[in-house]
Amino acid sequence: MANLNIAAWMLQERSKMTIQPAPMPEPGSNEIVVKNEAIALNPVDPKIQAHSLLPLSYPTILGGSIAGIVAAIGSSVTKFKIGDRVTSSTPYYVKDDSRYGAFQKYSLTLEGSTSKIGTMPFEEAVTVPTSLGSAAVALSIVLGLKRPGKESISLPQKVLVWGGSSSIGRSAIQYAKMSGYRVISTGSPARFDDIKAIGASKVFDYKSNQISDDLKAEGPYEAIFDASGAPDSFAVIAQLFTSSGGAFASVLPDTAGVLPSHVKVKFMTYASLLFAEENSEFMKWLFNEYLQEKLLAGQYIPNKVGFRAGGLNGIQDAMDELLHGVTAQKIVLKP
Ligand SMILES: NC(=O)c1ccc[n+]([C@@H]2O[C@H](COP(=O)([O-])OP(=O)(O)OC[C@H]3O[C@@H](n4cnc5c(N)ncnc54)[C@H](OP(=O)(O)O)[C@@H]3O)[C@@H](O)[C@H]2O)c1
């Protein structure tokens, strides 16, 4: 490949971004190289930079969400060809290998964690794969809920997705709804219409004094998924379980220890489950079948795009902004 690759490098732990050339990745047999047209930041990226959240080898190139054009394919790849428009969740966070990092012009990724996007704009498509990967793992692998189009639900069942306007919450609502569940959610009142538009039957204000009573009245729930991980959410969720406990997963751990002892908190890093060997068929179904079909049919609603200018040079400012939190948007750049 005659093209040059350039990346936003973290040269050492906690260092700021340095823009400099990077090796052009070569695909392994089941891998593809994507020329990135859009990259999305995830909350874990600035947390790694600021707090060394994961043990990584430096220098490195962070990031796990890409959308662009297939530039090279490995010898056993059958589902994609050069020139396809795709989005992908790369296995960077589990492989600790900068070739899979998103913050560069050309990234390496897996055939099995990639979806074609049809005519959807790259900036919108890139908001989907990593959030959906986390949500689907939480709901189907951790909580054991049914998969859309795979298994049917005999009786009406309710699922609570706390934090319906977070990126993961939006994916969880759409996925659970498509699986046949009735979805109850929480969010700020300004987001109610949006959260209902993606599939929630009812939405409640998580800051209201009534929140606990409102959610109790809607229960019981087949499962509860906390897509915000906010410390104040645990105290309310704790009141929703019956004495026999309940199925509960959260994006962050219960550091305050407010959940009752009979509730098993299922917190884990979802990327490690998504890319685990034993879940490879699930991953391929999720990206090569479910998400691709929905994107090509225009049936998956992406996150709101918070586009930031500056290309690779703009990533550090975007990281600093995301470290302090954003609301109802995914920060996206064109590298
Ligand atoms: N365990 C894992 O493997 C894993 C994987 C991915 C992400 N995470 C973590 O999951 C969290 C969410 O990630 P994300 O990308 O989805 O975040 P995000 O899109 O940036 O979430 C922002 C939204 O969170 C909502 N929110 C904030 N506090 C809330 C509360 N107390 N109750 C309900 N909603 C609240 C806000 O909704 P409103 O606008 O409605 O107020 C806001 O719009 C992050 O901390 C991330 O690090 C964990």
The ligand as a Gaussian input file, in Angstrom:
#p B3LYP/6-31G(d) Opt

LIG

0 1
 N      -18.346000      -1.911000      31.522000
 C      -17.960000      -1.651000      30.285000
 O      -17.349000      -2.485000      29.604000
 C      -18.304000      -0.330000      29.670000
 C      -18.357000      -0.234000      28.265000
 C      -18.680000       0.983000      27.714000
 C      -18.923000       2.094000      28.539000
 N      -18.830000       1.951000      29.884000
 C      -19.130000       3.121000      30.752000
 O      -20.510000       3.393000      30.613000
 C      -20.759000       4.770000      30.867000
 C      -21.703000       5.285000      29.789000
 O      -21.029000       5.305000      28.529000
 P      -21.705000       6.026000      27.285000
 O      -20.727000       6.063000      26.177000
 O      -23.015000       5.414000      27.004000
 O      -21.882000       7.494000      27.915000
 P      -22.511000       8.818000      27.327000
 O      -23.207000       8.550000      26.040000
 O      -21.479000       9.870000      27.313000
 O      -23.611000       9.152000      28.467000
 C      -24.070000      10.464000      28.637000
 C      -25.518000      10.434000      29.135000
 O      -25.593000       9.808000      30.426000
 C      -26.815000      10.220000      31.008000
 N      -26.738000      10.228000      32.463000
 C      -25.829000      10.871000      33.227000
 N      -26.087000      10.660000      34.540000
 C      -27.196000       9.879000      34.595000
 C      -27.966000       9.331000      35.660000
 N      -27.667000       9.572000      36.947000
 N      -29.023000       8.545000      35.336000
 C      -29.356000       8.322000      34.056000
 N      -28.674000       8.821000      32.990000
 C      -27.609000       9.603000      33.272000
 C      -27.111000      11.612000      30.501000
 O      -28.477000      11.554000      30.107000
 P      -29.489000      12.787000      30.098000
 O      -29.043000      13.645000      28.961000
 O      -30.833000      12.136000      29.853000
 O      -29.419000      13.480000      31.438000
 C      -26.134000      11.789000      29.319000
 O      -26.784000      12.203000      28.130000
 C      -19.376000       5.440000      30.905000
 O      -19.015000       5.670000      32.254000
 C      -18.458000       4.394000      30.303000
 O      -17.129000       4.492000      30.764000
 C      -18.545000       0.776000      30.471000

